[in-house]
Amino acid sequence: MKNITLSIPDELLQKSREYAKKNGTTVNNMVRILLKNTIEAKSGFSEIENSISTLGIKTRVYSFNRDELYER
């Protein structure tokens, strides 16, 4: 994993650290998640798909036929 240097205002950094601490994470992890979500959103992933994968929910694919949809 590579390191990068960011320049952000002192107040924003302080608030970010406080937020991270309250939520049991780190500023580094918050930046990683933000970047990942931004890139995936631009790549065509929907917000719902992202939430499902982030939460680790497994879904199965099921196709309904016409009779099932209209209870015939």
Summary of the structure (lengths in Angstrom):
residues: 72
radius of gyration: 19.5
end to end distance: 56.3
largest distance: 64.7
contacts: 105
relative contact order: 0.07
helix: 58%
strand: 0%
